[in-house]
Amino acid sequence: MSLPNDKQARTKALAAKIRSRDLVVAPGVFDGISLRVADGMGFDCLYMTGYGAVASGLGLPDAGLATFSDMVGTVERLCGLASTPLIADADTGYGGLLNVRHTVRGYEKAGAAGIQIEDQEFPKKCGHTPGRRVIPMQDMVRKIQVASDARQSSDFLIVARTDARTSLGLDEALRRAEAYGKAGADILFVESPESEDEMRRICSALDLPLMANMVEGGRTPVLPAARLKDIGYSFAIFPGTGFLAMGAALQRVYQSLKDTGTTSAAGVPLYDFMEFSKLMGFEDVWAFDKRYAED
């Protein structure tokens, strides 16, 4: 799909803001409801979380089980609804170099403003879980070179993620991130640093816009935006916040229904039904029905 002019302008503005090192904060979205809620809040960018999209769409763990077709379809659906630029997780690129080219072209055509590719072995694992292994650095360098060459627009951002910190140490993660930047990445993502000191070291060592991954309950300290900016980050994602909040709310309200036969005592705030219907686009349906109502 080609981007409308207004979306092109917003995508261009996002790329410029990140490259200027002005911090962009992006909430994680993973389905149509989370997209609709976040899209109207004035964020500069949304982040399609692979963990959340796989959990919501397939009910499965983020462990390399989702295919390119599964994910590019989700990208297209979300970008079709969004007015806000969206950067999307693409795991390892779903295969070898030819697959990476196909993935980048597919995500860009689907309307994404950028793509995230990581250097894990296939099948990948969620970044804050144990047992992650990485491919040789030079193999990932070639993936990033292919990704950079495959995009049609220079405003389509390439996020290169390394998972080397947990298994091989921070020095190796920094060495890889630097190489991925030289290969053509626009944003470097050193996954799961384990302290604020490590985060500061990352930001002082690398000379490209850097992503911070704020996962509640994960390995990395969750810091407020002002401190992340002070440390030196240009892009902060909060990928799990939405689905963790949703899971907790659903568990509580469903348990109340099971235990008491009603939801009135659940203590969970509920969206006003009519306002939620408007959020989902029913006002357009009502206007259509009114316009074409039979006499």
N, C-alpha and C positions, 0 to 999 in steps of 0.2 A: 504494500500500500504506500502511495506517495503521501508525504506529510503536507497538510494544509499550511498555507503561508504563516498563519499565526503560530502554529505548533513549531514550524521551522524556526521562527524567530525566537521562541522560548527555548528551543534546543540549543540554538546558537548562543543565546544569553547564558544558559547553564554552562556550556563549555567555556565561555569567556570568564565566568565567575570562578569556576574551579581552577582554571589556569592562572587566574590572578591571585590565588591562594586565599580568597575570601571564603570562610567556612560555609559549606552547604550541609544542612542537616536533613536527612531523608528517612521517613518512616517506612517500615516494611509493609508491603501489601502482598496479598496472596490469593485473593479471590475477588469477585465482583463487589461484595459488600464492603470489604476493607478498602478497595479502590474508591468506591463512591464516597465513603466517609472521608478519606484522606485527601481526595482530589479537590474538595472545596475549601480546604483550610489555608491555602496560601503558601504551601511549601514550594521551594524552588525545584524540588526533585522528589520523585518517589522511587523506591527500590523494591523490585520484585524478588522476594526471597525464595531461593530454591527449596529450602527446608519447608517453609510455609506453603508454597505452591504444591509440593509433592504431598505434604500431609493433608492439605485441604482438598486437593483434587483427586488424590488416589488413596488416601488413608494409609500411606506407607512411609517408612523412614527415608530420610535423605541419604541414601547409600548407593547411588548409582543405578537405581531401579527405574527412574523416569527416563524416557527416550527423548531424542530431539523433537520428535513429533508431538509428544506430550507437552513439552515446554514451549516450543514455538507457538503452538496453539493457544497456550495461556498468555504468552506475550501479546499475541495479536488481539485476543479478547480484551485484555486490560488496556492496551494502548488505544483500542477503538473506543473505549469509554472515557479515557483520561484526557483532560486538557493540560495536565502537568507533565513535563518530561519524565520519562521512566527509564531507569537503568536496570538491566535484568541479569540475573545469575544464569550462567551457561555451563556450570560445572567445569569439566575438563575439555569442553568443546565437542564432546560426544564422539571421540575417535581420534584418528590420525590427522595429518595436515589437510587432506582434502575435506575431511569432515569439519575441521575448523573453518575453512573457507566457506563451506556450505552453511554452517551455523551462523557466522557473522552476517553473511548475505541475508539469511532467513530472518534473523532478529532485526536487522536494519529495515528490511522490507516490511516487517510486521509493525514497525512504528516505534521501536525502542530508540532512546537517545544514547544508549551505550550498552556495552556487554562486559560481563566479568568472566574471566577464564582463569583457572587455577592449575597449579603444577602437581597435583596429586596423581598417583597411579589410578587406573580404572580397575574396579569400581571405586569411586570416591566415597568419602565419609564427611559428615558435618564437621566443620572446622573446630569446634570446641569439644569434640569427642575423641577418645583414644584410638590408637591403632592406625593413624594416617601415615601413608608412605608417599614419597614424592618421586617423580621421574627425574632422569638426569637433567641437569640445568640446560644443556645445549638443546635438548629436545623441546623444552618449553620456550627457549629463545626462538626457535624456528616457528613454533605455534604463534608467538606474538608477532613475528615478522609477517606470517601469512595473514593473521587477523588484521594487521595494519594495512596491508596491501589490498585486502578484500573489500574494505569499506568503500562506499561511494562518496561519503562526505567526511571531511576532516573534523567536523563537529560531532561525529559519531564517536563516542569516547571508548577507548579500550582500557579496561581495568585488569591489571595483571596481579594475580594473587599468588603468594607463595605460602605453603604450609610447612616450610622447613623448620620453623622455630621449634616446634614441639619435639620433633624426632632428631634433628641434626644441630640445633642450637641457633642462637641469634646471629652469630657471625656469618654462618652459611646463609641464613635467610636474607641478611643484608647484601651479601655478595650476589645472590640470585636476583633480588629486587633491582639492584643497580644494572645488572645485565638485561633484565626485562625492559627497563626504561630505555636503554640504548637500542633495544630491538624495535621500539616504536610504541610502547605503552604510554598512555596519557596520565594514568593514575596508578600508583603503586600501592599494593595492599599486602602488608606483612601481617599475616593472620596470627592471632592469639599470643601477643606479648603478655607477659605475666605480672607486670608491675608498671607503675607510672614511670619509673626510671628507664625501663626498657622502651616505653613509648617515646620518651624524650630522646633516647639514643637513636631510635629509628628516624625521628624527624630531623635530627642534627646530621645524620649520615647520608641522607638521600635528598636529591635536588629536583624532585618532581612533586606534584600534588600527591598527598598521601591520604589513604582511607583508614578510618578507625571503625572497628566493628564492635558496637556496644550491645553485647548479649547478656541480658540479665541472667545470672547464674553461671556464666561462662568463665573462661580462664582470665579474661582481661578486665581490669577495673572499669566500671561504668562511670564515666566522668561527665559533668555538665558541659554544654557547648562552649562556654566561655573558657574553660580550662583546656579543652581540646584545641581550641584556636590558639591559646597561649603556648601550648606545647609545640604547635606547628602543623596540625592537621588541616586539610582543605575540604575534606568530605567525611561526614560521620553518618553511618547507617545504624538504625535501631531495628534490625530485621525481625526479632522475635517478640517485640513488645505487643503487637496486635494479637498474634495468635495465642500468646501466653495469657493475655487478659481475657480473650474470648474463651479459651479452654477453662479458665477458673470460673468465669461467670456461668458458663453452660453447666459445668459440674455442680455448682451450687444450686442453680435454679432447677435442674433436673432432679437432684437429690431431694429438694424440698417437695417437688411434685410427687415423687415416689413415696416419701415418708408421710406426707400430710394430705395428698390428693388435691393440692392446690399450689399455686405459685405466690399467693399473697403474702406469705411469711418468709419468703426466700431472702429478702434483704438485698436483692440485686436490682439496681436501677434499670428500668426498661425504657427503650426508645418509644416515644409517642407513636402510635400506630399510623396515624394520618401523616405525621411528619416523615416517618420512615417510608411510607408509600410515595411521598413526594421525592424523597431522596433517590428512590429507585426509578423515578421517571414517570410515575403514574399521571402527573399533571398533563403530560403530552397525550397520554391515552384518553384522558377525560376530554381534553380539547378536541381531539380527533373524533371521539364519539359524538360530541355536541355538534361539530361541524357537519358530520355526515349522518346524523340521526334521521331515521325515516319519519315522515310526517304522520 
